[in-house]
Amino acid sequence: MNKYPIAKPYITKGEKQAVLDVLNSGNLSLGPLHKEFERKFAEKIGTRYACSVSSGTAGLHLAMIAAGIQSGDEVITSPFSFIASANCILYVGAKPVFVDIDPITYNMDPGKIEQAINKKTKAILVVHIFGQSADMSPIKKIAKKYNLKIIEDVCESICAKYRGKTVGTFGESAVFAFYPNKQMTTAEGGMLVTDKKSIYKVVNSLRNQGRSDNMQWLDHQRLGYNYRMNEVSAALGLAQLSKLDYMIAERKKIALLYNKYLEEYDSLVQVPQIHELNDHTWFVYVAKIKNIKSESQRNKIILAMEKKNIATKPYLPAIHLFSFYKNKFGYKTGDFPITEEISRSSIALPFYVGLKEKDIKYIVEKLVNTIKSYV
Ligand SMILES: Cc1ncc(COP(=O)(O)O)c(C=O)c1O
């Protein structure tokens, strides 16, 4: 067991009581709580509709179907993301077309999108990575010019803002995830939000085995899935949502403390950068180790930190270099150089509500010593 895990959910009495109450009610699925969670979540993000699902991945899959993406289509997205944001494009038989990222925010570089567009391009799947928005103004302009849909992957960036506007309100739909390492959790779970009634209706049906719009018993109108959120998760989600602002504020404080202790070692480590248009909500704290020559050099640092009881992780491996992407699409090293450079030199540090200043000081001290002996 690591003394300092990479992530940890912030669970208190409220969540425990809420989960017990559901168990005592006997109403474990398709009860009232997922509906209440959806209503409150939509209100929080500022969309007309929210549809709870069993995971962020499930939500992304349904967003693709609802957008009408199908075999033969192409969708532009980021290679610097968790694999699910590209896989959901494959689920519907379409091709993920990657564009390289901006070296400040690690989000898709809008200046590289137009050259990736062709007649098959149907949508841009914008991933807001690590808690920070992508540069939405130019992305929206390009989408409008070429008549492309925007779908947002907000799985890592709940409540982040771009020019004061909440992410998840820019596209025709947006998807959130609640795995336990996220800013808020439902154990497993996700949420799709949209302002479009037509999208809501189809997603609401698809997640529940394709049932008819009025949800008549065993009347299945389309090929659907079991992507429902259960009531235990919804109860957890409601309890977590009520303290989301607090948890995000705590994450911001912890990130600032890491910055404070790391900044004096700026010849060794680059702290995360925030674009001036963005309000960052901190999914992870990812530093970039300077002068890293290879991925294996960075991985040695991760192993050495593990021996010191501090979990750190490579964040993130480049999607285009996973073997099945290489084999299927012919991607190779060198295709997206900025993604690859960040990917081989970045390191996520322990990051969760409850980390104290003394812990952060200790982790930074160990990290700096370790880097000094390997770089
Ligand atoms: C960017 C991104 N997209 C999609 C997902 C998938 O979410 P889930 O794990 O809930 O399926 C995640 C979760 O880690 C993510 O970080």
PDBQT file of the ligand as one rigid body, heavy atoms in Angstrom, charges set to zero:
ROOT
HETATM    1  C1  LIG A 401     -10.723  12.333 -20.859  1.00  0.00    +0.000 C 
HETATM    2  C2  LIG A 401     -11.515  11.149 -20.415  1.00  0.00    +0.000 A 
HETATM    3  N1  LIG A 401     -12.459  10.670 -21.240  1.00  0.00    +0.000 NA
HETATM    4  C3  LIG A 401     -13.218   9.614 -20.904  1.00  0.00    +0.000 A 
HETATM    5  C4  LIG A 401     -13.068   8.969 -19.694  1.00  0.00    +0.000 A 
HETATM    6  C5  LIG A 401     -13.877   7.751 -19.416  1.00  0.00    +0.000 C 
HETATM    7  O1  LIG A 401     -14.621   7.789 -18.260  1.00  0.00    +0.000 OA
HETATM    8  P1  LIG A 401     -14.976   6.432 -17.473  1.00  0.00    +0.000 P 
HETATM    9  O2  LIG A 401     -13.735   5.926 -16.859  1.00  0.00    +0.000 OA
HETATM   10  O3  LIG A 401     -16.008   6.859 -16.477  1.00  0.00    +0.000 OA
HETATM   11  O4  LIG A 401     -15.546   5.486 -18.475  1.00  0.00    +0.000 OA
HETATM   12  C6  LIG A 401     -12.120   9.456 -18.787  1.00  0.00    +0.000 A 
HETATM   13  C7  LIG A 401     -11.963   8.788 -17.481  1.00  0.00    +0.000 C 
HETATM   14  O5  LIG A 401     -10.966   8.582 -16.916  1.00  0.00    +0.000 OA
HETATM   15  C8  LIG A 401     -11.316  10.551 -19.169  1.00  0.00    +0.000 A 
HETATM   16  O6  LIG A 401     -10.351  11.001 -18.347  1.00  0.00    +0.000 OA
ENDROOT
TORSDOF 0
